[in-house]
Amino acid sequence: MDINNLHHLEAASAHGRKELFRSGTALLFIVGIMLYTSRVGMDSPDHIMLVVAAMIGGYMAMNIGANDVANNVGPAVGSNALTMTGAIIIAIIFEASGALIAGGDVVSTIKKGIIDPSLIPSSQTFIWLMMAALLAGAIWLNLATVAGAPVSTTHSIVGGILGAGIAAGGWEIANWPQLGSIAASWVISPVLGGIIAASFLFLIKRTITYQDDMILSAKRMVPLLILFMAWAFSTYLLMKGFKNIWKVDLITALLIGAVVAAGVYFLVRPLVHRAADGLKNGKDSVNSLFTVPLIFAAALLSFAHGGNDVANAVGPLAAINDAVLSGGHTSKASIPLWVMLIGAAGIAIGLALYGPKLIRTVGSEITELDKMRAFCIAMAAAITVIIASQLGLPVSSTHIAVGGIFGVGFLREFLKASYTEMTIEIMHHHENNNPIEVQAYLSEFGQASIKTKGEMLKQLKKSSNKEHLSKAERKKLRKVYKNELVKRSALLKIAAAWVITVPASAAMAAIIYFTIRGMMLP
């Protein structure tokens, strides 16, 4: 046998063994859920439905871990602040901690109030509806993960409840104005995230990397940026991460966050100064100062996600458990510890088995990230949620994070285009076309601060006898030298997945509901 064919065969068999291990581990988790829950609610006639719902809930939790968690750690991995293994370990610990510590003990049974529960005829119909919604949301997340598209878990379960609700109670059961606001979040979330992330990156560039002495500027600015990060994340955790166990208003959260941030500032300022001493004057050195803040950001985002979004996996399951045990259905349901454990364990297992694919997509397949850019994306994730919560705007953490990545990517494209335009002006206005002199000038220009660049270009234009480039000439040259730093194919794929998430999961949920109903009716 040819040696190359043998290598291909070994690679294929290794891949097959990995897939078999993943599938086997996931199946063991589901079987474990089945064996445990077979002892819960045994006196109820709907006991079997609860067991099946628990298995579906575990499946949903694994898909949340595989898809949604990537948004919290993906930028840190893409910027090499964390290794893939390190990111998965941190995410597992903090996602599970967030779910168990801050997940709360009560959950809304009708996510986002998108259907009217009073129009659901019976508890049995309610159980079928929730099972269909949970399974449809999980299947859609699974398909999106396979396709490498980060989508909103909340939107997946919202679509599932909508589709199954309409199938069970008709079109009038839906809260259409609320659905309109959810549709608006498809634009609001990524745009807000992109603007905030790009704004922070521009601030870092203007105050640090565009300065002559980057290290001195970093000593002054990095502690202030970490202070702002500590303030934003403290406020974010109080408002979102711990909202199920301690509700605070914005002012209280901001004041507590400010105290925490002040303490962090005085703690990290001497550490940053010490770390910066001896570093070379360059972007790589500045980047290294953002490594530790990024690791903390990934951990805190994972904790808040675990506390806030675990309800997407266990909410419908808790509702089914409540309906099975009480024989009715309400707008709120308690979350038993075993239900929360299924959510926390499922997220951790799904992340460990299938998370790396989406982590790579978010971290490196949209645009190139360094630690400064990843820091800006993490800041955008926290700040956007705070702003949106106060304005009553519906936002998705997935859309915010991915929007932040696109925001920094498009800012890089804009800045690159602006720099290219300046170099074209330099070459156009240089009196002699000696390539050595032009190259020497461009080298000096590239190393100058933003202020010095402006002065150099102004002086060159003033001393040159050549006319300025016309708008038509600029446009033509811009096309020639255009450098795309954001993958358009990734943008189109992700945008398409976002738009069809709610209708796709709704259609699947309606089909699944009618299937369950047909099987259960005598």
TIBA-822715 format. One record per residue (C-alpha): residue number from 1; residue in three letters; x negated, y, z negated. Coordinates in Angstrom, 2 decimals. Layout:
N
ATOM,NUM,ALA,X,Y,Z
...
This chain:
522
ATOM,1,MET,0.00,0.00,0.00
ATOM,2,ASP,-1.25,3.50,0.86
ATOM,3,ILE,-2.59,5.35,-2.20
ATOM,4,ASN,-0.48,8.45,-1.42
ATOM,5,ASN,2.68,6.35,-1.27
ATOM,6,LEU,1.72,4.79,-4.60
ATOM,7,HIS,1.36,8.25,-6.18
ATOM,8,HIS,4.77,9.31,-4.81
ATOM,9,LEU,6.31,6.12,-6.19
ATOM,10,GLU,4.78,6.71,-9.63
ATOM,11,ALA,5.98,10.33,-9.66
ATOM,12,ALA,9.51,9.25,-8.69
ATOM,13,SER,9.61,6.53,-11.34
ATOM,14,ALA,8.32,8.96,-14.02
ATOM,15,HIS,11.07,11.41,-13.10
ATOM,16,GLY,13.61,8.60,-13.27
ATOM,17,ARG,12.39,7.59,-16.74
ATOM,18,LYS,12.73,11.18,-17.99
ATOM,19,GLU,16.27,11.44,-16.64
ATOM,20,LEU,17.15,8.08,-18.19
ATOM,21,PHE,15.79,9.24,-21.55
ATOM,22,ARG,17.79,12.49,-21.39
ATOM,23,SER,21.00,10.73,-20.41
ATOM,24,GLY,20.49,8.02,-23.01
ATOM,25,THR,19.85,10.52,-25.82
ATOM,26,ALA,22.92,12.58,-24.87
ATOM,27,LEU,25.05,9.42,-24.74
ATOM,28,LEU,23.81,8.31,-28.16
ATOM,29,PHE,24.82,11.71,-29.57
ATOM,30,ILE,28.33,11.41,-28.12
ATOM,31,VAL,28.68,7.82,-29.38
ATOM,32,GLY,27.52,8.95,-32.83
ATOM,33,ILE,30.24,11.61,-32.83
ATOM,34,MET,32.82,8.98,-31.85
ATOM,35,LEU,31.78,6.63,-34.67
ATOM,36,TYR,31.80,9.39,-37.29
ATOM,37,THR,35.09,11.04,-36.31
ATOM,38,SER,36.88,7.71,-36.02
ATOM,39,ARG,37.22,7.97,-39.83
ATOM,40,VAL,38.64,11.54,-39.79
ATOM,41,GLY,42.42,12.05,-39.85
ATOM,42,MET,43.19,8.34,-39.58
ATOM,43,ASP,46.72,8.82,-40.93
ATOM,44,SER,47.70,11.13,-38.05
ATOM,45,PRO,49.36,9.74,-34.90
ATOM,46,ASP,47.04,12.03,-32.89
ATOM,47,HIS,43.92,10.55,-34.49
ATOM,48,ILE,42.58,9.20,-31.18
ATOM,49,MET,43.01,12.65,-29.59
ATOM,50,LEU,40.86,14.16,-32.35
ATOM,51,VAL,38.09,11.61,-31.72
ATOM,52,VAL,38.15,12.33,-27.99
ATOM,53,ALA,38.20,16.10,-28.65
ATOM,54,ALA,35.17,15.77,-30.96
ATOM,55,MET,33.25,13.95,-28.23
ATOM,56,ILE,34.16,16.67,-25.72
ATOM,57,GLY,33.13,19.32,-28.28
ATOM,58,GLY,29.72,17.67,-28.60
ATOM,59,TYR,29.41,17.62,-24.82
ATOM,60,MET,30.32,21.34,-24.71
ATOM,61,ALA,27.75,22.16,-27.41
ATOM,62,MET,25.00,20.39,-25.47
ATOM,63,ASN,25.85,22.38,-22.36
ATOM,64,ILE,25.73,25.63,-24.34
ATOM,65,GLY,22.24,24.66,-25.51
ATOM,66,ALA,21.20,23.77,-21.96
ATOM,67,ASN,22.49,26.98,-20.36
ATOM,68,ASP,23.22,29.85,-22.73
ATOM,69,VAL,20.24,29.64,-25.10
ATOM,70,ALA,17.78,30.26,-22.24
ATOM,71,ASN,18.72,33.96,-22.29
ATOM,72,ASN,17.25,34.38,-25.77
ATOM,73,VAL,13.88,32.69,-25.21
ATOM,74,GLY,13.46,32.76,-21.41
ATOM,75,PRO,11.78,36.21,-21.21
ATOM,76,ALA,9.34,35.27,-24.01
ATOM,77,VAL,8.37,32.10,-22.13
ATOM,78,GLY,8.14,33.88,-18.77
ATOM,79,SER,5.78,36.46,-20.26
ATOM,80,ASN,3.62,33.74,-21.90
ATOM,81,ALA,4.32,35.04,-25.39
ATOM,82,LEU,5.63,31.56,-26.16
ATOM,83,THR,4.98,28.16,-24.64
ATOM,84,MET,8.00,26.15,-23.50
ATOM,85,THR,7.60,23.78,-26.46
ATOM,86,GLY,7.21,26.64,-28.93
ATOM,87,ALA,10.27,28.42,-27.55
ATOM,88,ILE,12.41,25.28,-27.78
ATOM,89,ILE,11.32,24.63,-31.39
ATOM,90,ILE,12.04,28.23,-32.43
ATOM,91,ALA,15.39,28.25,-30.61
ATOM,92,ILE,16.47,24.93,-32.14
ATOM,93,ILE,15.61,26.07,-35.68
ATOM,94,PHE,17.23,29.49,-35.42
ATOM,95,GLU,20.24,28.47,-33.31
ATOM,96,ALA,21.11,25.73,-35.80
ATOM,97,SER,20.42,28.05,-38.77
ATOM,98,GLY,22.62,30.75,-37.28
ATOM,99,ALA,25.44,28.28,-36.66
ATOM,100,LEU,25.33,26.76,-40.14
ATOM,101,ILE,24.52,29.89,-42.18
ATOM,102,ALA,26.39,32.60,-40.28
ATOM,103,GLY,28.88,30.64,-38.18
ATOM,104,GLY,31.72,31.34,-40.60
ATOM,105,ASP,34.45,29.06,-41.88
ATOM,106,VAL,37.37,30.38,-39.80
ATOM,107,VAL,37.65,30.71,-36.03
ATOM,108,SER,40.18,32.19,-33.60
ATOM,109,THR,42.05,29.35,-31.90
ATOM,110,ILE,43.00,31.41,-28.83
ATOM,111,LYS,39.69,32.88,-27.63
ATOM,112,LYS,39.89,36.64,-26.94
ATOM,113,GLY,43.72,36.61,-27.22
ATOM,114,ILE,44.08,35.73,-23.54
ATOM,115,ILE,47.27,33.66,-23.95
ATOM,116,ASP,50.31,34.01,-26.24
ATOM,117,PRO,50.35,31.01,-28.65
ATOM,118,SER,54.07,31.54,-29.42
ATOM,119,LEU,54.89,30.33,-25.90
ATOM,120,ILE,53.20,26.95,-26.47
ATOM,121,PRO,56.14,24.56,-27.08
ATOM,122,SER,54.60,22.03,-29.49
ATOM,123,SER,51.47,21.07,-31.40
ATOM,124,GLN,50.97,18.14,-29.02
ATOM,125,THR,50.99,20.50,-26.04
ATOM,126,PHE,48.54,22.73,-27.90
ATOM,127,ILE,46.16,19.79,-28.45
ATOM,128,TRP,46.30,18.83,-24.75
ATOM,129,LEU,45.72,22.48,-23.78
ATOM,130,MET,42.66,22.84,-26.00
ATOM,131,MET,41.17,19.54,-24.87
ATOM,132,ALA,41.58,20.54,-21.23
ATOM,133,ALA,40.03,23.97,-21.87
ATOM,134,LEU,37.06,22.50,-23.75
ATOM,135,LEU,36.35,19.83,-21.14
ATOM,136,ALA,36.70,22.27,-18.21
ATOM,137,GLY,34.36,24.80,-19.85
ATOM,138,ALA,31.79,22.08,-20.54
ATOM,139,ILE,31.94,20.69,-17.00
ATOM,140,TRP,31.52,24.16,-15.49
ATOM,141,LEU,28.51,24.89,-17.72
ATOM,142,ASN,27.03,21.54,-16.72
ATOM,143,LEU,27.45,22.33,-13.01
ATOM,144,ALA,25.94,25.81,-13.47
ATOM,145,THR,22.95,24.33,-15.32
ATOM,146,VAL,22.34,21.83,-12.52
ATOM,147,ALA,22.51,24.70,-10.01
ATOM,148,GLY,20.08,26.77,-12.11
ATOM,149,ALA,22.58,29.60,-12.68
ATOM,150,PRO,22.80,31.21,-16.16
ATOM,151,VAL,26.52,31.85,-16.78
ATOM,152,SER,28.62,33.11,-19.70
ATOM,153,THR,29.74,30.41,-22.13
ATOM,154,THR,32.48,32.72,-23.39
ATOM,155,HIS,33.82,33.25,-19.89
ATOM,156,SER,33.73,29.50,-19.27
ATOM,157,ILE,35.92,28.73,-22.29
ATOM,158,VAL,38.14,31.77,-21.60
ATOM,159,GLY,38.78,30.46,-18.09
ATOM,160,GLY,39.52,27.02,-19.49
ATOM,161,ILE,42.08,28.31,-21.99
ATOM,162,LEU,43.66,30.52,-19.32
ATOM,163,GLY,44.04,27.71,-16.78
ATOM,164,ALA,45.34,25.15,-19.27
ATOM,165,GLY,47.59,27.79,-20.87
ATOM,166,ILE,49.22,28.68,-17.56
ATOM,167,ALA,49.65,24.98,-16.78
ATOM,168,ALA,51.33,24.46,-20.17
ATOM,169,GLY,53.42,27.63,-20.49
ATOM,170,GLY,53.66,29.35,-17.12
ATOM,171,TRP,52.20,32.59,-15.78
ATOM,172,GLU,53.86,34.76,-18.44
ATOM,173,ILE,51.73,33.15,-21.17
ATOM,174,ALA,48.61,35.01,-19.98
ATOM,175,ASN,47.51,38.39,-21.38
ATOM,176,TRP,46.63,39.95,-18.02
ATOM,177,PRO,45.37,43.32,-19.35
ATOM,178,GLN,42.88,41.43,-21.56
ATOM,179,LEU,41.78,39.40,-18.57
ATOM,180,GLY,41.23,42.64,-16.67
ATOM,181,SER,38.83,43.83,-19.37
ATOM,182,ILE,36.98,40.50,-19.19
ATOM,183,ALA,36.64,40.91,-15.42
ATOM,184,ALA,35.27,44.42,-16.04
ATOM,185,SER,32.52,42.91,-18.19
ATOM,186,TRP,31.09,41.24,-15.06
ATOM,187,VAL,29.91,44.74,-14.12
ATOM,188,ILE,29.61,46.43,-17.53
ATOM,189,SER,27.32,43.84,-19.17
ATOM,190,PRO,24.56,43.55,-16.56
ATOM,191,VAL,24.59,47.25,-15.67
ATOM,192,LEU,24.30,48.36,-19.31
ATOM,193,GLY,21.62,45.75,-20.00
ATOM,194,GLY,19.70,46.70,-16.87
ATOM,195,ILE,19.79,50.44,-17.56
ATOM,196,ILE,18.66,50.08,-21.19
ATOM,197,ALA,15.87,47.60,-20.37
ATOM,198,ALA,14.62,49.76,-17.49
ATOM,199,SER,14.74,52.87,-19.71
ATOM,200,PHE,12.55,51.23,-22.37
ATOM,201,LEU,10.09,50.00,-19.77
ATOM,202,PHE,9.84,53.49,-18.26
ATOM,203,LEU,9.29,54.92,-21.75
ATOM,204,ILE,6.46,52.44,-22.39
ATOM,205,LYS,4.86,53.24,-19.04
ATOM,206,ARG,5.05,57.03,-19.52
ATOM,207,THR,3.82,56.99,-23.12
ATOM,208,ILE,1.24,54.17,-22.98
ATOM,209,THR,0.18,52.61,-19.65
ATOM,210,TYR,0.24,55.89,-17.66
ATOM,211,GLN,-2.07,57.56,-20.20
ATOM,212,ASP,-5.86,57.87,-19.84
ATOM,213,ASP,-6.50,56.24,-23.22
ATOM,214,MET,-3.97,53.39,-23.35
ATOM,215,ILE,-5.25,51.95,-26.63
ATOM,216,LEU,-4.96,55.25,-28.50
ATOM,217,SER,-1.46,55.74,-27.06
ATOM,218,ALA,-0.53,52.17,-28.01
ATOM,219,LYS,-1.66,52.74,-31.60
ATOM,220,ARG,0.76,55.65,-31.79
ATOM,221,MET,3.71,54.18,-29.83
ATOM,222,VAL,3.78,50.42,-30.54
ATOM,223,PRO,4.57,50.82,-34.28
ATOM,224,LEU,7.36,53.25,-33.35
ATOM,225,LEU,8.74,50.78,-30.79
ATOM,226,ILE,8.62,48.01,-33.39
ATOM,227,LEU,10.40,50.33,-35.86
ATOM,228,PHE,13.16,50.90,-33.30
ATOM,229,MET,13.30,47.16,-32.61
ATOM,230,ALA,13.65,46.38,-36.33
ATOM,231,TRP,16.42,48.96,-36.63
ATOM,232,ALA,18.28,47.67,-33.58
ATOM,233,PHE,17.97,43.99,-34.54
ATOM,234,SER,18.91,44.56,-38.18
ATOM,235,THR,22.03,46.40,-37.06
ATOM,236,TYR,22.74,43.75,-34.41
ATOM,237,LEU,22.44,40.87,-36.89
ATOM,238,LEU,24.67,42.59,-39.44
ATOM,239,MET,27.36,43.35,-36.86
ATOM,240,LYS,27.21,40.15,-34.80
ATOM,241,GLY,25.06,37.47,-36.41
ATOM,242,PHE,26.63,37.71,-39.88
ATOM,243,LYS,30.05,39.05,-38.87
ATOM,244,ASN,31.76,35.79,-39.83
ATOM,245,ILE,30.57,35.92,-43.43
ATOM,246,TRP,30.16,39.68,-44.06
ATOM,247,LYS,31.90,42.35,-42.02
ATOM,248,VAL,30.34,45.82,-42.07
ATOM,249,ASP,31.09,48.99,-40.12
ATOM,250,LEU,28.59,50.62,-37.77
ATOM,251,ILE,27.46,53.34,-40.21
ATOM,252,THR,26.72,50.84,-42.99
ATOM,253,ALA,24.89,48.55,-40.56
ATOM,254,LEU,22.83,51.46,-39.22
ATOM,255,LEU,21.87,52.64,-42.72
ATOM,256,ILE,20.82,49.16,-43.85
ATOM,257,GLY,18.99,48.71,-40.55
ATOM,258,ALA,17.16,52.01,-41.05
ATOM,259,VAL,15.90,50.92,-44.49
ATOM,260,VAL,14.70,47.61,-43.06
ATOM,261,ALA,13.06,49.38,-40.10
ATOM,262,ALA,11.21,51.83,-42.37
ATOM,263,GLY,9.79,48.94,-44.38
ATOM,264,VAL,8.76,47.10,-41.21
ATOM,265,TYR,7.08,50.24,-39.81
ATOM,266,PHE,4.84,50.76,-42.85
ATOM,267,LEU,4.01,47.06,-42.81
ATOM,268,VAL,3.10,46.72,-39.12
ATOM,269,ARG,1.43,50.09,-38.48
ATOM,270,PRO,-1.95,49.14,-40.04
ATOM,271,LEU,-1.69,45.66,-38.46
ATOM,272,VAL,-1.22,47.16,-34.98
ATOM,273,HIS,-4.13,49.57,-35.52
ATOM,274,ARG,-6.34,46.69,-36.64
ATOM,275,ALA,-5.29,44.53,-33.66
ATOM,276,ALA,-5.87,47.40,-31.21
ATOM,277,ASP,-9.39,48.17,-32.45
ATOM,278,GLY,-11.94,46.71,-30.07
ATOM,279,LEU,-9.48,46.06,-27.25
ATOM,280,LYS,-10.41,47.13,-23.73
ATOM,281,ASN,-8.57,50.10,-22.24
ATOM,282,GLY,-6.12,48.26,-19.96
ATOM,283,LYS,-2.60,46.91,-19.50
ATOM,284,ASP,-3.56,43.38,-20.56
ATOM,285,SER,-4.73,44.68,-23.90
ATOM,286,VAL,-1.53,46.66,-24.42
ATOM,287,ASN,0.50,43.59,-23.46
ATOM,288,SER,-1.16,41.52,-26.16
ATOM,289,LEU,0.20,43.88,-28.83
ATOM,290,PHE,3.79,42.89,-27.93
ATOM,291,THR,3.30,39.13,-28.47
ATOM,292,VAL,4.35,38.91,-32.13
ATOM,293,PRO,7.33,41.32,-31.77
ATOM,294,LEU,8.56,39.18,-28.86
ATOM,295,ILE,8.42,35.98,-30.91
ATOM,296,PHE,10.45,37.64,-33.66
ATOM,297,ALA,12.92,38.96,-31.07
ATOM,298,ALA,13.44,35.47,-29.59
ATOM,299,ALA,14.03,34.03,-33.07
ATOM,300,LEU,16.49,36.76,-34.11
ATOM,301,LEU,18.42,36.59,-30.84
ATOM,302,SER,18.69,32.81,-31.25
ATOM,303,PHE,19.95,33.19,-34.83
ATOM,304,ALA,22.59,35.73,-33.82
ATOM,305,HIS,23.62,33.56,-30.85
ATOM,306,GLY,23.99,30.50,-33.08
ATOM,307,GLY,26.13,32.41,-35.57
ATOM,308,ASN,28.26,34.11,-32.94
ATOM,309,ASP,28.62,31.76,-29.97
ATOM,310,VAL,28.82,28.38,-31.71
ATOM,311,ALA,32.56,29.12,-31.85
ATOM,312,ASN,32.69,28.55,-28.10
ATOM,313,ALA,31.90,24.89,-28.74
ATOM,314,VAL,33.66,24.28,-32.04
ATOM,315,GLY,36.54,26.79,-31.81
ATOM,316,PRO,38.84,24.61,-29.69
ATOM,317,LEU,37.73,21.51,-31.64
ATOM,318,ALA,38.54,23.23,-34.96
ATOM,319,ALA,41.93,24.22,-33.51
ATOM,320,ILE,42.64,20.63,-32.46
ATOM,321,ASN,41.54,19.34,-35.88
ATOM,322,ASP,43.87,21.83,-37.59
ATOM,323,ALA,46.79,20.87,-35.30
ATOM,324,VAL,46.20,17.13,-35.89
ATOM,325,LEU,46.03,17.46,-39.68
ATOM,326,SER,48.77,20.09,-40.16
ATOM,327,GLY,51.07,19.20,-37.27
ATOM,328,GLY,51.25,22.82,-36.05
ATOM,329,HIS,49.15,25.52,-34.42
ATOM,330,THR,48.10,28.97,-35.64
ATOM,331,SER,46.00,31.89,-34.41
ATOM,332,LYS,43.26,31.03,-36.93
ATOM,333,ALA,41.82,27.66,-37.95
ATOM,334,SER,39.29,26.63,-40.61
ATOM,335,ILE,36.05,25.01,-39.47
ATOM,336,PRO,35.18,21.84,-41.42
ATOM,337,LEU,31.48,21.22,-42.01
ATOM,338,TRP,31.46,18.16,-39.72
ATOM,339,VAL,32.79,20.30,-36.85
ATOM,340,MET,30.10,22.93,-37.39
ATOM,341,LEU,27.42,20.24,-37.55
ATOM,342,ILE,28.57,18.89,-34.17
ATOM,343,GLY,28.21,22.39,-32.70
ATOM,344,ALA,24.79,23.05,-34.24
ATOM,345,ALA,23.36,19.61,-33.40
ATOM,346,GLY,24.82,19.65,-29.89
ATOM,347,ILE,23.26,23.02,-29.08
ATOM,348,ALA,19.87,21.85,-30.38
ATOM,349,ILE,19.98,18.55,-28.45
ATOM,350,GLY,21.19,20.19,-25.22
ATOM,351,LEU,18.42,22.79,-25.45
ATOM,352,ALA,15.72,20.20,-26.07
ATOM,353,LEU,16.87,17.88,-23.26
ATOM,354,TYR,18.04,20.24,-20.53
ATOM,355,GLY,17.09,23.78,-21.61
ATOM,356,PRO,13.70,24.09,-19.83
ATOM,357,LYS,15.29,24.40,-16.37
ATOM,358,LEU,17.30,27.53,-17.24
ATOM,359,ILE,14.47,28.90,-19.41
ATOM,360,ARG,12.24,28.81,-16.32
ATOM,361,THR,14.97,30.40,-14.18
ATOM,362,VAL,15.49,33.28,-16.60
ATOM,363,GLY,11.81,33.67,-17.51
ATOM,364,SER,10.03,33.47,-14.17
ATOM,365,GLU,12.26,32.82,-11.14
ATOM,366,ILE,14.03,36.21,-10.94
ATOM,367,THR,11.07,38.57,-11.31
ATOM,368,GLU,7.59,38.43,-12.83
ATOM,369,LEU,7.65,39.27,-16.53
ATOM,370,ASP,4.89,40.38,-18.85
ATOM,371,LYS,5.22,40.96,-22.58
ATOM,372,MET,6.14,44.65,-22.27
ATOM,373,ARG,8.96,43.85,-19.82
ATOM,374,ALA,10.21,40.95,-21.95
ATOM,375,PHE,10.21,43.23,-25.03
ATOM,376,CYS,12.40,45.71,-23.15
ATOM,377,ILE,14.86,42.94,-22.20
ATOM,378,ALA,15.12,41.82,-25.83
ATOM,379,MET,15.78,45.41,-26.93
ATOM,380,ALA,18.46,45.76,-24.26
ATOM,381,ALA,20.19,42.59,-25.49
ATOM,382,ALA,20.55,43.95,-29.04
ATOM,383,ILE,21.34,47.59,-28.23
ATOM,384,THR,23.88,46.85,-25.50
ATOM,385,VAL,25.94,44.64,-27.82
ATOM,386,ILE,25.95,47.36,-30.51
ATOM,387,ILE,27.04,50.08,-28.08
ATOM,388,ALA,29.64,47.89,-26.37
ATOM,389,SER,31.13,46.76,-29.70
ATOM,390,GLN,31.71,50.35,-30.78
ATOM,391,LEU,33.19,51.36,-27.42
ATOM,392,GLY,35.44,48.31,-27.37
ATOM,393,LEU,33.84,47.08,-24.14
ATOM,394,PRO,33.80,43.33,-23.44
ATOM,395,VAL,30.25,42.16,-22.80
ATOM,396,SER,28.48,38.84,-22.31
ATOM,397,SER,25.07,38.17,-23.90
ATOM,398,THR,24.14,36.13,-20.82
ATOM,399,HIS,25.03,38.95,-18.45
ATOM,400,ILE,23.16,41.49,-20.60
ATOM,401,ALA,19.94,39.47,-20.68
ATOM,402,VAL,19.97,38.65,-16.97
ATOM,403,GLY,20.96,42.23,-16.17
ATOM,404,GLY,17.98,43.41,-18.22
ATOM,405,ILE,15.67,41.19,-16.18
ATOM,406,PHE,17.04,42.60,-12.94
ATOM,407,GLY,16.78,46.11,-14.40
ATOM,408,VAL,13.07,45.88,-15.13
ATOM,409,GLY,12.51,44.18,-11.76
ATOM,410,PHE,14.24,46.91,-9.78
ATOM,411,LEU,12.44,49.62,-11.79
ATOM,412,ARG,9.14,47.97,-10.84
ATOM,413,GLU,10.21,48.02,-7.19
ATOM,414,PHE,11.09,51.72,-7.44
ATOM,415,LEU,7.81,52.62,-9.14
ATOM,416,LYS,5.87,50.53,-6.66
ATOM,417,ALA,7.60,52.26,-3.76
ATOM,418,SER,6.87,55.67,-5.31
ATOM,419,TYR,3.20,54.81,-5.75
ATOM,420,THR,3.00,53.51,-2.17
ATOM,421,GLU,4.51,56.76,-0.96
ATOM,422,MET,1.87,58.72,-2.86
ATOM,423,THR,-0.97,56.65,-1.38
ATOM,424,ILE,0.48,57.22,2.10
ATOM,425,GLU,0.47,60.96,1.38
ATOM,426,ILE,-3.18,60.72,0.30
ATOM,427,MET,-4.20,58.93,3.48
ATOM,428,HIS,-2.16,61.36,5.59
ATOM,429,HIS,-3.63,64.50,4.00
ATOM,430,HIS,-7.25,63.36,3.82
ATOM,431,GLU,-9.20,65.70,6.09
ATOM,432,ASN,-11.58,63.04,7.41
ATOM,433,ASN,-10.57,59.44,7.95
ATOM,434,ASN,-13.74,57.97,6.47
ATOM,435,PRO,-12.43,54.72,4.95
ATOM,436,ILE,-15.09,54.70,2.21
ATOM,437,GLU,-14.12,58.18,1.00
ATOM,438,VAL,-10.40,57.39,1.21
ATOM,439,GLN,-10.88,54.18,-0.76
ATOM,440,ALA,-12.96,55.94,-3.41
ATOM,441,TYR,-10.29,58.61,-3.80
ATOM,442,LEU,-7.52,55.97,-4.03
ATOM,443,SER,-9.51,54.11,-6.69
ATOM,444,GLU,-9.89,57.29,-8.75
ATOM,445,PHE,-6.22,58.08,-8.18
ATOM,446,GLY,-5.14,54.60,-9.35
ATOM,447,GLN,-7.01,54.89,-12.65
ATOM,448,ALA,-5.78,58.41,-13.44
ATOM,449,SER,-2.93,59.21,-15.85
ATOM,450,ILE,0.43,60.23,-14.42
ATOM,451,LYS,-0.28,63.89,-15.12
ATOM,452,THR,-3.69,63.74,-13.42
ATOM,453,LYS,-2.16,61.91,-10.45
ATOM,454,GLY,0.28,64.76,-9.91
ATOM,455,GLU,-2.49,67.35,-10.09
ATOM,456,MET,-4.72,65.38,-7.68
ATOM,457,LEU,-1.94,64.98,-5.12
ATOM,458,LYS,-0.93,68.63,-5.41
ATOM,459,GLN,-4.52,69.78,-4.90
ATOM,460,LEU,-5.00,67.46,-1.92
ATOM,461,LYS,-1.87,68.74,-0.18
ATOM,462,LYS,-2.93,72.32,-0.89
ATOM,463,SER,-6.40,71.86,0.62
ATOM,464,SER,-5.16,69.94,3.67
ATOM,465,ASN,-4.18,71.61,6.93
ATOM,466,LYS,-1.80,68.76,7.86
ATOM,467,GLU,1.96,69.18,7.55
ATOM,468,HIS,4.02,67.10,5.13
ATOM,469,LEU,5.50,63.84,6.34
ATOM,470,SER,9.05,64.21,7.63
ATOM,471,LYS,11.95,62.31,6.06
ATOM,472,ALA,12.16,60.02,9.07
ATOM,473,GLU,8.44,59.23,8.83
ATOM,474,ARG,8.72,58.56,5.10
ATOM,475,LYS,11.67,56.21,5.61
ATOM,476,LYS,9.86,54.32,8.36
ATOM,477,LEU,6.67,53.93,6.31
ATOM,478,ARG,8.70,52.90,3.23
ATOM,479,LYS,10.16,49.99,5.21
ATOM,480,VAL,6.72,48.90,6.37
ATOM,481,TYR,5.22,48.96,2.88
ATOM,482,LYS,8.34,47.75,1.01
ATOM,483,ASN,7.44,45.22,-1.67
ATOM,484,GLU,10.38,43.26,-3.12
ATOM,485,LEU,9.66,42.21,-6.70
ATOM,486,VAL,13.13,40.78,-7.41
ATOM,487,LYS,14.27,37.60,-5.69
ATOM,488,ARG,17.43,38.50,-3.76
ATOM,489,SER,18.42,34.84,-3.46
ATOM,490,ALA,18.46,34.54,-7.27
ATOM,491,LEU,20.51,37.74,-7.53
ATOM,492,LEU,23.15,36.47,-5.08
ATOM,493,LYS,23.32,32.99,-6.65
ATOM,494,ILE,23.76,34.31,-10.19
ATOM,495,ALA,26.27,37.01,-9.18
ATOM,496,ALA,28.36,34.43,-7.32
ATOM,497,ALA,28.31,32.09,-10.34
ATOM,498,TRP,29.45,34.92,-12.63
ATOM,499,VAL,32.36,35.90,-10.39
ATOM,500,ILE,33.74,32.38,-10.03
ATOM,501,THR,33.19,31.24,-13.64
ATOM,502,VAL,36.66,32.17,-14.95
ATOM,503,PRO,38.68,31.00,-11.90
ATOM,504,ALA,36.62,27.81,-11.51
ATOM,505,SER,36.95,26.74,-15.15
ATOM,506,ALA,40.64,27.78,-15.10
ATOM,507,ALA,41.39,25.62,-12.06
ATOM,508,MET,39.57,22.63,-13.59
ATOM,509,ALA,41.38,23.10,-16.92
ATOM,510,ALA,44.81,23.15,-15.22
ATOM,511,ILE,44.01,19.92,-13.37
ATOM,512,ILE,42.69,18.26,-16.53
ATOM,513,TYR,45.76,19.39,-18.54
ATOM,514,PHE,48.18,17.88,-16.04
ATOM,515,THR,46.08,14.69,-16.02
ATOM,516,ILE,46.17,14.41,-19.84
ATOM,517,ARG,49.88,15.24,-19.90
ATOM,518,GLY,50.62,12.60,-17.28
ATOM,519,MET,48.66,9.99,-19.24
ATOM,520,MET,50.23,10.82,-22.62
ATOM,521,LEU,53.88,11.21,-21.66
ATOM,522,PRO,55.92,7.98,-21.91
